[in-house]
Structures are given as C-alpha cells and as structure tokens.
Amino acid sequence: MQDTRKKKTPKDGVEGEGSYSGTRDYNERTAKFIKEGKVDEAAKEAERAMESDEAAELKKAEAQGKAGDTHRKPKSR
C-alpha cells in the first residue's frame, strides 16, 4: 500500500507547539520496530543493562529525564 499523503512542511520549518512530521516519523519507526519483531530482544537487552554495572548511571539518566533535565550532559567518569 502506497502512502499518498503529502508531507507538508511550513516554509520556515516551524510547526508550532506540536510537530506533526516528528510524530508521524516516530509512529512509523515504532510500527516498523514492532513489525520486525525487535521488542523482545530490546527488552532482554534492557534487562541485562539494568543488572550490570551501568544500572546506576541508567537510573540517574532516567531520573533526570523525568525531572525535565534533558539538556544537562552526564559527567565523565
């Protein structure tokens, strides 16, 4: 099935508060990821990471993301 929707992008590239093209791209990539059967593999990899030495760093990054602190770069070891 061919996608016949036209991808409209404003001349200045600003889409306002929401990004329709970004949402569409995310949804398409997520659907492809699921369709290709990569979910179980990714879940197992995440579980291994949470049981490894990097777990503390991952939890810290998660807390920063939840707090809205997405622009702060992690400190080097």
Chimera marker file (.cmm) of the C-alpha trace (Angstrom):
<marker_set name="trace">
<marker id="1" x="0.000" y="0.000" z="0.000" r="1" g="1" b="0" radius="0.5"/>
<marker id="2" x="1.404" y="3.350" z="-1.002" r="1" g="1" b="0" radius="0.5"/>
<marker id="3" x="1.232" y="6.378" z="1.262" r="1" g="1" b="0" radius="0.5"/>
<marker id="4" x="-0.462" y="9.086" z="-0.778" r="1" g="1" b="0" radius="0.5"/>
<marker id="5" x="-0.443" y="11.741" z="1.947" r="1" g="1" b="0" radius="0.5"/>
<marker id="6" x="1.523" y="14.838" z="1.108" r="1" g="1" b="0" radius="0.5"/>
<marker id="7" x="4.145" y="15.723" z="3.642" r="1" g="1" b="0" radius="0.5"/>
<marker id="8" x="3.603" y="19.417" z="4.268" r="1" g="1" b="0" radius="0.5"/>
<marker id="9" x="6.371" y="21.382" z="5.899" r="1" g="1" b="0" radius="0.5"/>
<marker id="10" x="5.949" y="25.089" z="6.556" r="1" g="1" b="0" radius="0.5"/>
<marker id="11" x="8.367" y="27.322" z="4.683" r="1" g="1" b="0" radius="0.5"/>
<marker id="12" x="10.206" y="28.323" z="7.848" r="1" g="1" b="0" radius="0.5"/>
<marker id="13" x="10.252" y="24.760" z="9.249" r="1" g="1" b="0" radius="0.5"/>
<marker id="14" x="8.343" y="25.715" z="12.397" r="1" g="1" b="0" radius="0.5"/>
<marker id="15" x="5.316" y="23.539" z="13.045" r="1" g="1" b="0" radius="0.5"/>
<marker id="16" x="4.057" y="25.199" z="16.189" r="1" g="1" b="0" radius="0.5"/>
<marker id="17" x="3.684" y="23.590" z="19.568" r="1" g="1" b="0" radius="0.5"/>
<marker id="18" x="3.384" y="20.056" z="18.204" r="1" g="1" b="0" radius="0.5"/>
<marker id="19" x="5.427" y="18.510" z="15.452" r="1" g="1" b="0" radius="0.5"/>
<marker id="20" x="3.176" y="16.568" z="13.111" r="1" g="1" b="0" radius="0.5"/>
<marker id="21" x="6.080" y="15.371" z="10.990" r="1" g="1" b="0" radius="0.5"/>
<marker id="22" x="8.039" y="14.328" z="14.090" r="1" g="1" b="0" radius="0.5"/>
<marker id="23" x="5.053" y="12.430" z="15.457" r="1" g="1" b="0" radius="0.5"/>
<marker id="24" x="4.433" y="10.755" z="12.114" r="1" g="1" b="0" radius="0.5"/>
<marker id="25" x="8.102" y="9.746" z="11.841" r="1" g="1" b="0" radius="0.5"/>
<marker id="26" x="8.133" y="8.367" z="15.406" r="1" g="1" b="0" radius="0.5"/>
<marker id="27" x="4.934" y="6.382" z="14.829" r="1" g="1" b="0" radius="0.5"/>
<marker id="28" x="6.246" y="4.918" z="11.574" r="1" g="1" b="0" radius="0.5"/>
<marker id="29" x="9.579" y="3.898" z="13.096" r="1" g="1" b="0" radius="0.5"/>
<marker id="30" x="7.851" y="2.408" z="16.152" r="1" g="1" b="0" radius="0.5"/>
<marker id="31" x="5.461" y="0.383" z="13.995" r="1" g="1" b="0" radius="0.5"/>
<marker id="32" x="8.414" y="-0.889" z="11.924" r="1" g="1" b="0" radius="0.5"/>
<marker id="33" x="10.337" y="-1.842" z="15.086" r="1" g="1" b="0" radius="0.5"/>
<marker id="34" x="7.348" y="-3.831" z="16.365" r="1" g="1" b="0" radius="0.5"/>
<marker id="35" x="6.610" y="-5.427" z="12.986" r="1" g="1" b="0" radius="0.5"/>
<marker id="36" x="10.221" y="-6.588" z="12.655" r="1" g="1" b="0" radius="0.5"/>
<marker id="37" x="9.915" y="-8.414" z="15.994" r="1" g="1" b="0" radius="0.5"/>
<marker id="38" x="12.633" y="-6.469" z="17.799" r="1" g="1" b="0" radius="0.5"/>
<marker id="39" x="10.687" y="-5.772" z="21.015" r="1" g="1" b="0" radius="0.5"/>
<marker id="40" x="11.610" y="-8.949" z="22.921" r="1" g="1" b="0" radius="0.5"/>
<marker id="41" x="15.295" y="-8.597" z="22.036" r="1" g="1" b="0" radius="0.5"/>
<marker id="42" x="15.343" y="-4.956" z="23.172" r="1" g="1" b="0" radius="0.5"/>
<marker id="43" x="13.570" y="-5.842" z="26.418" r="1" g="1" b="0" radius="0.5"/>
<marker id="44" x="16.128" y="-8.553" z="27.185" r="1" g="1" b="0" radius="0.5"/>
<marker id="45" x="18.985" y="-6.145" z="26.427" r="1" g="1" b="0" radius="0.5"/>
<marker id="46" x="17.451" y="-3.536" z="28.745" r="1" g="1" b="0" radius="0.5"/>
<marker id="47" x="17.063" y="-6.116" z="31.499" r="1" g="1" b="0" radius="0.5"/>
<marker id="48" x="20.733" y="-7.101" z="31.147" r="1" g="1" b="0" radius="0.5"/>
<marker id="49" x="21.759" y="-3.432" z="31.297" r="1" g="1" b="0" radius="0.5"/>
<marker id="50" x="19.742" y="-2.896" z="34.492" r="1" g="1" b="0" radius="0.5"/>
<marker id="51" x="21.558" y="-5.835" z="36.068" r="1" g="1" b="0" radius="0.5"/>
<marker id="52" x="25.003" y="-4.576" z="35.028" r="1" g="1" b="0" radius="0.5"/>
<marker id="53" x="27.491" y="-2.045" z="36.337" r="1" g="1" b="0" radius="0.5"/>
<marker id="54" x="25.834" y="0.702" z="34.303" r="1" g="1" b="0" radius="0.5"/>
<marker id="55" x="22.486" y="0.358" z="36.155" r="1" g="1" b="0" radius="0.5"/>
<marker id="56" x="23.174" y="3.307" z="38.485" r="1" g="1" b="0" radius="0.5"/>
<marker id="57" x="24.029" y="5.547" z="35.539" r="1" g="1" b="0" radius="0.5"/>
<marker id="58" x="20.879" y="4.469" z="33.690" r="1" g="1" b="0" radius="0.5"/>
<marker id="59" x="18.689" y="5.138" z="36.739" r="1" g="1" b="0" radius="0.5"/>
<marker id="60" x="20.255" y="8.582" z="37.154" r="1" g="1" b="0" radius="0.5"/>
<marker id="61" x="19.590" y="9.408" z="33.497" r="1" g="1" b="0" radius="0.5"/>
<marker id="62" x="16.002" y="8.223" z="33.878" r="1" g="1" b="0" radius="0.5"/>
<marker id="63" x="15.503" y="10.449" z="36.936" r="1" g="1" b="0" radius="0.5"/>
<marker id="64" x="16.952" y="13.444" z="35.066" r="1" g="1" b="0" radius="0.5"/>
<marker id="65" x="14.631" y="12.801" z="32.139" r="1" g="1" b="0" radius="0.5"/>
<marker id="66" x="11.586" y="12.521" z="34.383" r="1" g="1" b="0" radius="0.5"/>
<marker id="67" x="12.596" y="15.761" z="36.097" r="1" g="1" b="0" radius="0.5"/>
<marker id="68" x="12.769" y="17.504" z="32.724" r="1" g="1" b="0" radius="0.5"/>
<marker id="69" x="16.549" y="17.876" z="32.937" r="1" g="1" b="0" radius="0.5"/>
<marker id="70" x="17.155" y="16.713" z="29.370" r="1" g="1" b="0" radius="0.5"/>
<marker id="71" x="19.803" y="19.249" z="28.355" r="1" g="1" b="0" radius="0.5"/>
<marker id="72" x="22.296" y="18.512" z="31.103" r="1" g="1" b="0" radius="0.5"/>
<marker id="73" x="25.163" y="16.377" z="29.916" r="1" g="1" b="0" radius="0.5"/>
<marker id="74" x="26.267" y="13.484" z="32.155" r="1" g="1" b="0" radius="0.5"/>
<marker id="75" x="29.561" y="13.906" z="33.950" r="1" g="1" b="0" radius="0.5"/>
<marker id="76" x="32.514" y="11.942" z="32.619" r="1" g="1" b="0" radius="0.5"/>
<marker id="77" x="33.878" y="9.191" z="34.792" r="1" g="1" b="0" radius="0.5"/>
<link id1="1" id2="2" r="1" g="1" b="0" radius="0.2"/>
<link id1="2" id2="3" r="1" g="1" b="0" radius="0.2"/>
<link id1="3" id2="4" r="1" g="1" b="0" radius="0.2"/>
<link id1="4" id2="5" r="1" g="1" b="0" radius="0.2"/>
<link id1="5" id2="6" r="1" g="1" b="0" radius="0.2"/>
<link id1="6" id2="7" r="1" g="1" b="0" radius="0.2"/>
<link id1="7" id2="8" r="1" g="1" b="0" radius="0.2"/>
<link id1="8" id2="9" r="1" g="1" b="0" radius="0.2"/>
<link id1="9" id2="10" r="1" g="1" b="0" radius="0.2"/>
<link id1="10" id2="11" r="1" g="1" b="0" radius="0.2"/>
<link id1="11" id2="12" r="1" g="1" b="0" radius="0.2"/>
<link id1="12" id2="13" r="1" g="1" b="0" radius="0.2"/>
<link id1="13" id2="14" r="1" g="1" b="0" radius="0.2"/>
<link id1="14" id2="15" r="1" g="1" b="0" radius="0.2"/>
<link id1="15" id2="16" r="1" g="1" b="0" radius="0.2"/>
<link id1="16" id2="17" r="1" g="1" b="0" radius="0.2"/>
<link id1="17" id2="18" r="1" g="1" b="0" radius="0.2"/>
<link id1="18" id2="19" r="1" g="1" b="0" radius="0.2"/>
<link id1="19" id2="20" r="1" g="1" b="0" radius="0.2"/>
<link id1="20" id2="21" r="1" g="1" b="0" radius="0.2"/>
<link id1="21" id2="22" r="1" g="1" b="0" radius="0.2"/>
<link id1="22" id2="23" r="1" g="1" b="0" radius="0.2"/>
<link id1="23" id2="24" r="1" g="1" b="0" radius="0.2"/>
<link id1="24" id2="25" r="1" g="1" b="0" radius="0.2"/>
<link id1="25" id2="26" r="1" g="1" b="0" radius="0.2"/>
<link id1="26" id2="27" r="1" g="1" b="0" radius="0.2"/>
<link id1="27" id2="28" r="1" g="1" b="0" radius="0.2"/>
<link id1="28" id2="29" r="1" g="1" b="0" radius="0.2"/>
<link id1="29" id2="30" r="1" g="1" b="0" radius="0.2"/>
<link id1="30" id2="31" r="1" g="1" b="0" radius="0.2"/>
<link id1="31" id2="32" r="1" g="1" b="0" radius="0.2"/>
<link id1="32" id2="33" r="1" g="1" b="0" radius="0.2"/>
<link id1="33" id2="34" r="1" g="1" b="0" radius="0.2"/>
<link id1="34" id2="35" r="1" g="1" b="0" radius="0.2"/>
<link id1="35" id2="36" r="1" g="1" b="0" radius="0.2"/>
<link id1="36" id2="37" r="1" g="1" b="0" radius="0.2"/>
<link id1="37" id2="38" r="1" g="1" b="0" radius="0.2"/>
<link id1="38" id2="39" r="1" g="1" b="0" radius="0.2"/>
<link id1="39" id2="40" r="1" g="1" b="0" radius="0.2"/>
<link id1="40" id2="41" r="1" g="1" b="0" radius="0.2"/>
<link id1="41" id2="42" r="1" g="1" b="0" radius="0.2"/>
<link id1="42" id2="43" r="1" g="1" b="0" radius="0.2"/>
<link id1="43" id2="44" r="1" g="1" b="0" radius="0.2"/>
<link id1="44" id2="45" r="1" g="1" b="0" radius="0.2"/>
<link id1="45" id2="46" r="1" g="1" b="0" radius="0.2"/>
<link id1="46" id2="47" r="1" g="1" b="0" radius="0.2"/>
<link id1="47" id2="48" r="1" g="1" b="0" radius="0.2"/>
<link id1="48" id2="49" r="1" g="1" b="0" radius="0.2"/>
<link id1="49" id2="50" r="1" g="1" b="0" radius="0.2"/>
<link id1="50" id2="51" r="1" g="1" b="0" radius="0.2"/>
<link id1="51" id2="52" r="1" g="1" b="0" radius="0.2"/>
<link id1="52" id2="53" r="1" g="1" b="0" radius="0.2"/>
<link id1="53" id2="54" r="1" g="1" b="0" radius="0.2"/>
<link id1="54" id2="55" r="1" g="1" b="0" radius="0.2"/>
<link id1="55" id2="56" r="1" g="1" b="0" radius="0.2"/>
<link id1="56" id2="57" r="1" g="1" b="0" radius="0.2"/>
<link id1="57" id2="58" r="1" g="1" b="0" radius="0.2"/>
<link id1="58" id2="59" r="1" g="1" b="0" radius="0.2"/>
<link id1="59" id2="60" r="1" g="1" b="0" radius="0.2"/>
<link id1="60" id2="61" r="1" g="1" b="0" radius="0.2"/>
<link id1="61" id2="62" r="1" g="1" b="0" radius="0.2"/>
<link id1="62" id2="63" r="1" g="1" b="0" radius="0.2"/>
<link id1="63" id2="64" r="1" g="1" b="0" radius="0.2"/>
<link id1="64" id2="65" r="1" g="1" b="0" radius="0.2"/>
<link id1="65" id2="66" r="1" g="1" b="0" radius="0.2"/>
<link id1="66" id2="67" r="1" g="1" b="0" radius="0.2"/>
<link id1="67" id2="68" r="1" g="1" b="0" radius="0.2"/>
<link id1="68" id2="69" r="1" g="1" b="0" radius="0.2"/>
<link id1="69" id2="70" r="1" g="1" b="0" radius="0.2"/>
<link id1="70" id2="71" r="1" g="1" b="0" radius="0.2"/>
<link id1="71" id2="72" r="1" g="1" b="0" radius="0.2"/>
<link id1="72" id2="73" r="1" g="1" b="0" radius="0.2"/>
<link id1="73" id2="74" r="1" g="1" b="0" radius="0.2"/>
<link id1="74" id2="75" r="1" g="1" b="0" radius="0.2"/>
<link id1="75" id2="76" r="1" g="1" b="0" radius="0.2"/>
<link id1="76" id2="77" r="1" g="1" b="0" radius="0.2"/>
</marker_set>
